[in-house]
């Protein structure tokens, strides 16, 4: 009398040589013609029922499981298995390369380049075995280094990477007597994403206390032939080089000293009780004003050191309450390390007229770049329409131009100057001055 397994084989044979897998939920459309062996379904059912008793599973946050959002993390359970034997002379640790198995039977596909995070480390899928396997498995490598960079708002990001060997490899034509710069290299594998694409432009990376030059930038290895959207892995080599003077070795960012992120506030700093004025916040990136866009919005969080003296709302509108002093601070929500403050003096009676700048004042202007300054004459704490007169001193006149238009002046830097440019706005016997450094390349 045939047993249950024999009946299963007989039924499968009657339907064709291979029974298609119908239980998977995350199989890509490219696998539509994929077939499974006779025992595929029964093996998957066995794993679902028994695997949890045979091995320890760990919780992990995994990418690549959502077909229309490759970079989205999903929480699931995986099993780790060693694939290398321990060796005292090996260049890879046993705990750096693993085979993984997913507990969830609906996970039938795990793409190359996807990351998973568990037990304090990030792992990168470097060799999936989705096509021939009954259950989704893959070889993953532990990311043993990190590439640091600034995001759009100045936050420091760290992108995990895999350095293939812990010892430097060497070319056949390398010179062993070169003791200043070794001609060896490391091979690096990482995920291709918005962060790592910048390596193709910068072509340099800081790892530890050393700088490296990038060669062999390979960002075109496709999972499905002809489908550029399936490129999710990046490989390149790095060769040691002397650090540049503008490298940030503390934060491990190549050419990091060339980046600057700050905030500035402008507006009236004197108010009478009951008056309201708006303070404007400006995000300064690499010396230039940055405007809020739909892709990169700028959101400011406003606070007052003493709301009984001066109260500020979510739009930077300041209302004078009682006589005294209060510090108004704007913090960039997208990077809370970026903030600026202005001290507001609230008087009970009308104060003397004064001149104040109503635009952001840059600390410096780079060569062939421009900055626009605006000032106003204030009476009773409110701006008037009276004309401003501009004067300039300090820096040599050959190193800048000043194009005036009423109460606005545009300064263009033509060359570097050791002495800052002093710009003075005057009206009705009152004046206000600022210093701006002129920088070259």
Secondary structure as GFF3:
##gff-version 3
##sequence-region A 1 441
A	DSSP	alpha_helix	4	15	.	.	.	ID=ss1
A	DSSP	three_ten_helix	29	31	.	.	.	ID=ss2
A	DSSP	alpha_helix	40	54	.	.	.	ID=ss3
A	DSSP	beta_strand	58	62	.	.	.	ID=ss4
A	DSSP	beta_strand	74	82	.	.	.	ID=ss5
A	DSSP	three_ten_helix	94	96	.	.	.	ID=ss6
A	DSSP	beta_strand	97	102	.	.	.	ID=ss7
A	DSSP	beta_strand	115	118	.	.	.	ID=ss8
A	DSSP	beta_strand	121	128	.	.	.	ID=ss9
A	DSSP	beta_strand	137	142	.	.	.	ID=ss10
A	DSSP	beta_strand	145	150	.	.	.	ID=ss11
A	DSSP	beta_strand	156	163	.	.	.	ID=ss12
A	DSSP	beta_strand	169	170	.	.	.	ID=ss13
A	DSSP	beta_strand	184	191	.	.	.	ID=ss14
A	DSSP	three_ten_helix	196	198	.	.	.	ID=ss15
A	DSSP	alpha_helix	199	202	.	.	.	ID=ss16
A	DSSP	beta_strand	204	207	.	.	.	ID=ss17
A	DSSP	beta_strand	210	218	.	.	.	ID=ss18
A	DSSP	three_ten_helix	228	230	.	.	.	ID=ss19
A	DSSP	beta_strand	233	241	.	.	.	ID=ss20
A	DSSP	three_ten_helix	256	258	.	.	.	ID=ss21
A	DSSP	beta_strand	261	266	.	.	.	ID=ss22
A	DSSP	beta_strand	270	272	.	.	.	ID=ss23
A	DSSP	beta_strand	276	278	.	.	.	ID=ss24
A	DSSP	beta_strand	280	285	.	.	.	ID=ss25
A	DSSP	beta_strand	288	290	.	.	.	ID=ss26
A	DSSP	beta_strand	300	304	.	.	.	ID=ss27
A	DSSP	beta_strand	310	312	.	.	.	ID=ss28
A	DSSP	beta_strand	317	320	.	.	.	ID=ss29
A	DSSP	beta_strand	324	332	.	.	.	ID=ss30
A	DSSP	beta_strand	339	347	.	.	.	ID=ss31
A	DSSP	beta_strand	354	357	.	.	.	ID=ss32
A	DSSP	beta_strand	364	366	.	.	.	ID=ss33
A	DSSP	beta_strand	370	379	.	.	.	ID=ss34
A	DSSP	beta_strand	382	383	.	.	.	ID=ss35
A	DSSP	beta_strand	389	393	.	.	.	ID=ss36
A	DSSP	three_ten_helix	397	399	.	.	.	ID=ss37
A	DSSP	beta_strand	400	405	.	.	.	ID=ss38
A	DSSP	beta_strand	408	413	.	.	.	ID=ss39
A	DSSP	beta_strand	421	427	.	.	.	ID=ss40
A	DSSP	beta_strand	430	439	.	.	.	ID=ss41
###
